[in-house]
Amino acid sequence: MIKRLLTVATLAVAGLSASTSHAVVTDVNLSNYQLDGVYSLTIAADEASGVTYNPDTGTLFVIGDEGRAIVEYDTQGNQLGLMSLTGFDDTEGITYIGNGEFIVVEEREQDLYRLTYTAFGSATRGDLPMVSIGPNVGNSGIEGITYDTATGKYFAVKEKNPQAVYELDIDWDALSIVVNPLFDPALLDLASDDLSDVQILSTVPSLLGTADQNNLLIYSQEGRKLLEVTPAGDTLSTFELANIGDAEGVTIDPEGTIYIVGETPALYVLKPVPEPAAIATALLGLLAIKPRRKSSRTA
């Protein structure tokens, strides 16, 4: 009887885990996530600092803080292509805006550049459209950026001295920008740490029309923590990466899988654990705690 129960429970876990790869995302509760995979990236993405998911290609685009290239990978970390960059210095963030176009952020200058990715092509900074969030602030400027597909707005995080979370209205035709603080970053309780990247949840199609579509994922490298926060700055859930100190960039795909890149360079993949699978696992005596909202998880 025990052997039969173990077999049934094992099959249930395997079947439910496989089915979640195409499950509809109803919310992004980080306390239900687990570290699902770690992949080494090629040296082309050395000191990886920013990552964005392109739903048109189903691939990831990574940029390093030396500003040498944008590198395309599949979701298992296999390199697919590369676009060389010239004239950039301290690139920290990248976001996809559609039609093969990306926004790249330079931290110190706090400048945003718009470019079209061409595999095995190149782009020169001086030839690209640019808007600026503010003056040069040294090594504590803009670390991450994300594009809201629902509203056309952008959100950016400033690392420290002081920290900031910005909402940006950009007119690329006029090359103009309006910068507004979104909320007081003190609400995040990361005053002694940094803000490394940001990702809007409106890029998950099943969240459109829900309150969660406006929520943000904010990552802190020094805090080794990923937060899900509201536009008012309230933290809803957290995921701690206690043993990962070099991670900086974060993005999410349409199915709710979260991708984090680190400077080594490496790709960390987080996936939700479905409640039915957790229950099945509990039958094996391996899990008996149901995660709750406003709780945290540790990798």
N, C-alpha and C positions, 0 to 999 in steps of 0.2 A: 504493500500500500504506500509506504514512504517513497519507494523508488518511483512509483507511478506519479505521485504528487510532484516529486522533483522534476520528472520528465515534462509533465504538463506545465509547470511553472517556468522551466527553462525555455520551452517552445513559445510560451506566451510572451516572455521578455523579448525573445528574438523577433517574433512577429510584430509586436507592437513597436519595437525600436525601428524596424525597417519601414513601417508604415508612416512614421513621423517625418520622413524625409520630404514628403509632399503634403503634410498636414497644413490645414488653414490656420494661420496665426491669429489668435483672438486677443492676445496681449503679449507684452514682453516683460515677464516677471523674472528678473535675474536670479532670484533665489531658487528658481527651478532649472537653472542652467548648470551644465558641467563641462569641464575641459574634455573635448572629444578627440582632438588630434594636435600634434605638434610637428611642423615640417620645416626643415632647413631651406632657406632661400639661397639663390645664387649670389655670388659676390657683386653682381651688377646692382643689387639693392643693398649694398653695404650701408650700415647706419640707417636702416629703414626707419622713417619717422612718420610717414603718412600713408594711408591706404583708402581706396574707394572701390565700391562694387559697381560694375557696369552691367545693368540688366539687359542691355542690347546684345552683349557678347557672352554674358554669364561668367565673366572673368574678373579678376582683381587687378588693380593698377596701383603700384607701390612707388613711392619716391623717397630718396634718402636725403639727409640734411646737408650733403655736399653739393647737391644740385647738378649732378652729372647726367641723370637719366630718369625717365619714367619707364618702369618695367612692368610688363603684363605677365600675370601668372594664372594658372587654373586654381581651383579651390583646394588642390592638394599640394600647392607650392611648386608646380612644374613651370619653368619659364617658357613663355610662348612668343614673346617679342620684346622690343626695346626701342625707345625713342631718345636719342641723345639731346641733351640740353647744353647750351652755351651761354655764358654770361651770368648765370645764377650763382649764388653764393651760399645762402643759408635757407634752403627750401625745407619747410616743415609740414605743410598740409597740402592735401589734394582732394578735390571732390568732382564727381561726374555731374554734368548738367544736361546731357542728352545730345543726340546728333554727333556723337564722336568727340564732343568738346569737354574740356576739363578746366578747372580753376586751380592754379598753383599759388601757394602762399610763401613769401619770404619773411622769415621771422623778424629779423632786426629792422629792416626797412618798413615792415608792416604793409607790404605791397601785394596786390592780387593781380595775377596775370591769366589771361584767357588764351587757350590754345586748342588746336585740333590734333589729336593723336594720330600719328602715321607710323605704323610699324617699320622699324629700321630706318626711319627718317630722322630729322633733327629740327630743333627750334632754337632761335636766338632771342634772348630776353629783350633786346632793344627793338625787335620787330613786332612785339606782341602788344595788344591792347592792355592797359594797366590802370587800376585805380588804387588809391592808398587810404588805409584806415587812419594813419597818423604818421608822425615823424619817427626817425630812427630812435629806438629805445634800448639798443644793445641786445644782449642775449636773454631777454625776458619778454619778447614781443609775442606776435601771433603764432600759436602752435598748431591750430587745427581749424578746419572750415567744413561746413556741410551745406548742401543745397536742398531747399524745401520744394519738392516737385509740385506740391499742391498750391503754393502761393507765389512761387518765384523768388522768395526771399532767401537770404543766406544767414547762417549763424556761425560765429567764430569765437574762439577762446584765446585769451591772452594769458601767457604762462604765469607771471607773477610780477610783483613790484609796481603796481598792484595787479592782482588777478582781475579778470573781466570776462563776462559773457555778453557778446554783442549780437544784436539783430541788425542785419545790413540790407538796405534797399539800394540796389545797383542798377544804373542805366548804362549799359555797355555801349549804346549808340552815342550817348553824350559824354561817356567816360566820367560819370558823376556817381557819388556814393553818399548815402545818409547813414550815419552810425548812431545806434541807440543802445544803451545798456538794457539788457533783458531783465536781469534781476541782480540782487546783491550776492556776489559769490561767497560771502561769509556764511550764507545759508547752507552751503555744501559741506561745511566743517572740514575744509581742507586748507586752512590758513597756513599751516606749517609745511604744506606740500606744494604741488604745482597742478596746473591744468594742461593736459597734453593733447587732447583731441576731443571732437564733438561729432555726433551723428544724429540727424533728425530721423524720427520713426515713420514719417510720411512716405518714405521710400518702400515701406512694406505695404503692398496694395490692399491686403485684407484689413488693415488698420484705418484706411481712409473712411471718413465719416464717423469715426469713434473719437473719444476724448484722447486716446493714446496717440493719435497721429501727430499731435503737436509736442509730444514728449521728446526729450533728448537723452542720448547716451553721452556721458562725459567721462573721459578717462584721465586718471592721475597716475603718471609714472612713479613719482616719488611716494605717493600713497599706495601704489600697487592695488588700485581699486577702480572698478567700473561702476558708475552710478546711472540709474534711470531716474530722471528728474522731470518735473512739470515745467511749463514756461514761467511759473511763478517761483521756481527754485526749490520746490518741495521734493525731497528724495523719496521715491516710491520703493525701490529695491536696489540691492547692491550685489556685486560679485567681486570677491577678493582674490587677487593673484599673488598670494603671499610669497611664492618662490620664484617669481618672475620680475626681475628688477629693471630690465632694459626695454620693456614694451612701451610704445608711444602712440601708435595710430589705431583707430577703430572704425569699422564699418559693419553694415548688416545687409543680408541679401533678402529677396522677397519672401523667403520661407522662414525668416527669423533666425537664421544661422549668423552668428557674430564672428567676425574675423579681426584679430589683433596682430599687429606686426611689431617686432622688436629689432633692436639695432644689430644683433649678432651676425647676420640677419635671420629672423625666424618668423614663422606664421603660426599663430595659436588659434584654434577653432573651438568655439563654444556652441553647444547645442542644448536645447531644452530637453529635460527628461519628462516624458508624459506621465501623468498621474497613474493611469492604469498600469504602465510598466513598473512604476515604483511600487505599486501594490503587489504585483506579481513577484518582484524581487524580494519583497518583504516576506513572502512565503518561504523563501530560502533562508530567512533569518539574517539577510544582509542589510535590510533597510527597514526602519520602523518609524521614521519621522517624516511627517508631511510638511513641506516648506510652506511658509506663510508670507503674505505681502508684508513689506517693510522689514523683511529679514534679510540675511546675507548668506552668501555661499562662498566657500574658499576653495581655490585650486591648489 
